[in-house]
Amino acid sequence: MLKYQYYPITVPDRGAGGKTGNWRVVRPLVNKSKCIGCKACFMFCPEDTIKIDESDGKVYVDYDYCKGCGVCSNVCPVKAIEMVSEA
Amino acid sequence: MSGTSACPGCPENMAMRMLGMGLGKDIALIVVAGCSSVIQGLAPKNSYNYPVVNIAFAAGPATASGMARAYKARNRNVVPVVWAGDGGTADIGFASLSGAAERNEDIIYVVVDNEAYMNTGGHKSGSTPLGAYTLTTPEGKKQNKKNLPFIMIEHNIPYVATASVGYPHDYIEKLRKAKQISGFRYIHVLTPDPYGWMFDPSRTAEVAKLAVQTCYWPLFEYENGKLKISDESLHCLDKRTRRPLRDFLSVQGRFKRITEEEVKMLENYIDSLWEKLMKLYENQS
């Protein structure tokens, strides 16, 4: 028997649910020239896949884990994130 | 935090990320059975960046009480946070929640309210609003939502607050405030679930904002007997400045079969809710 089967305790680790990027049917594309760096998408992303580029304060997407829900595209005030079909 | 097994557009994950932003370090999570037990990934790992105790529905606040006392006995400054869904709070876990609130244990209790038992496919809970379709109420629920924040106010605990994932700054501010208070702290977050409420996953944040704008979900905090209505909800005090409830109902598939009569009843319920709030608000000044 493993330890966690006695005690219902889990410890933090990245990617415990697996690489979820392959769930995606649409992919968010950030238009860097339109992005104003307000970070609304960073605030609302449910998966923490929106990362902030330290050099210019704008955002990019971590496609290993992005599930393509489209929340970032919806909350963007300047419509800089476009959802394009995968495949 | 990446790599959870939540559905795309999950509002509970949003709320969990904002919890991390608000509370920072020195937190131990107690996750009551529900979506969040699945979302965190495969044991013995989790993707929440906090150590998690997974526990049965009715045992959450009791476990947290014990942990709070154990941390105190060992002189460690760690706050146990119970993370429960609305089923684990309003229905199954209510007895131990009420008990912990009565003893005024030193814990934070966060409810993520998606208004049904979404993990099992969307069954009716005590928190489902009138007229909403769920698997067990195919014609729409006939009763009103159980008003948990008011029940908790009646327990005379130091801090009660409501929040919405649509307004992260308000929610994070309330979490930070809660961390500095000692005693039982209760925060109720509305999390619109795209699959149970039947709207497009990309509109999660939008629907959470609509719930506040149409005054369906009041944002307030109750601290040491003083009620403060948050800025986002101040327009609801006057009935003329409220956004029509139809705007909120029409974007959701679960209210597709609601009748005119039921919309009226829901509106009356919201009016009575605000009247109660205003009475509390006026009595203190």
Boltz contact constraints between the chains, C-beta under 6 A:
constraints:
  - contact:
      token1: [A, 4]
      token2: [B, 43]
      max_distance: 6.0
  - contact:
      token1: [A, 4]
      token2: [B, 44]
      max_distance: 6.0
  - contact:
      token1: [A, 8]
      token2: [B, 54]
      max_distance: 6.0
  - contact:
      token1: [A, 9]
      token2: [B, 53]
      max_distance: 6.0
  - contact:
      token1: [A, 10]
      token2: [B, 43]
      max_distance: 6.0
  - contact:
      token1: [A, 10]
      token2: [B, 44]
      max_distance: 6.0
  - contact:
      token1: [A, 10]
      token2: [B, 46]
      max_distance: 6.0
  - contact:
      token1: [A, 10]
      token2: [B, 52]
      max_distance: 6.0
  - contact:
      token1: [A, 11]
      token2: [B, 51]
      max_distance: 6.0
  - contact:
      token1: [A, 12]
      token2: [B, 46]
      max_distance: 6.0
  - contact:
      token1: [A, 12]
      token2: [B, 49]
      max_distance: 6.0
  - contact:
      token1: [A, 13]
      token2: [B, 45]
      max_distance: 6.0
  - contact:
      token1: [A, 15]
      token2: [B, 3]
      max_distance: 6.0
  - contact:
      token1: [A, 16]
      token2: [B, 41]
      max_distance: 6.0
  - contact:
      token1: [A, 16]
      token2: [B, 42]
      max_distance: 6.0
  - contact:
      token1: [A, 16]
      token2: [B, 45]
      max_distance: 6.0
  - contact:
      token1: [A, 16]
      token2: [B, 46]
      max_distance: 6.0
  - contact:
      token1: [A, 16]
      token2: [B, 47]
      max_distance: 6.0
  - contact:
      token1: [A, 17]
      token2: [B, 3]
      max_distance: 6.0
  - contact:
      token1: [A, 17]
      token2: [B, 4]
      max_distance: 6.0
  - contact:
      token1: [A, 17]
      token2: [B, 5]
      max_distance: 6.0
  - contact:
      token1: [A, 17]
      token2: [B, 41]
      max_distance: 6.0
  - contact:
      token1: [A, 17]
      token2: [B, 47]
      max_distance: 6.0
  - contact:
      token1: [A, 43]
      token2: [B, 168]
      max_distance: 6.0
  - contact:
      token1: [A, 44]
      token2: [B, 205]
      max_distance: 6.0
  - contact:
      token1: [A, 46]
      token2: [B, 10]
      max_distance: 6.0
  - contact:
      token1: [A, 46]
      token2: [B, 13]
      max_distance: 6.0
  - contact:
      token1: [A, 46]
      token2: [B, 14]
      max_distance: 6.0
  - contact:
      token1: [A, 47]
      token2: [B, 2]
      max_distance: 6.0
  - contact:
      token1: [A, 48]
      token2: [B, 1]
      max_distance: 6.0
  - contact:
      token1: [A, 48]
      token2: [B, 2]
      max_distance: 6.0
  - contact:
      token1: [A, 49]
      token2: [B, 2]
      max_distance: 6.0
  - contact:
      token1: [A, 65]
      token2: [B, 2]
      max_distance: 6.0
  - contact:
      token1: [A, 65]
      token2: [B, 3]
      max_distance: 6.0
  - contact:
      token1: [A, 67]
      token2: [B, 8]
      max_distance: 6.0
  - contact:
      token1: [A, 69]
      token2: [B, 8]
      max_distance: 6.0
  - contact:
      token1: [A, 69]
      token2: [B, 9]
      max_distance: 6.0
  - contact:
      token1: [A, 69]
      token2: [B, 201]
      max_distance: 6.0
  - contact:
      token1: [A, 70]
      token2: [B, 202]
      max_distance: 6.0
  - contact:
      token1: [A, 71]
      token2: [B, 9]
      max_distance: 6.0
  - contact:
      token1: [A, 71]
      token2: [B, 202]
      max_distance: 6.0
  - contact:
      token1: [A, 71]
      token2: [B, 204]
      max_distance: 6.0
  - contact:
      token1: [A, 71]
      token2: [B, 205]
      max_distance: 6.0
  - contact:
      token1: [A, 74]
      token2: [B, 202]
      max_distance: 6.0
  - contact:
      token1: [A, 75]
      token2: [B, 205]
      max_distance: 6.0
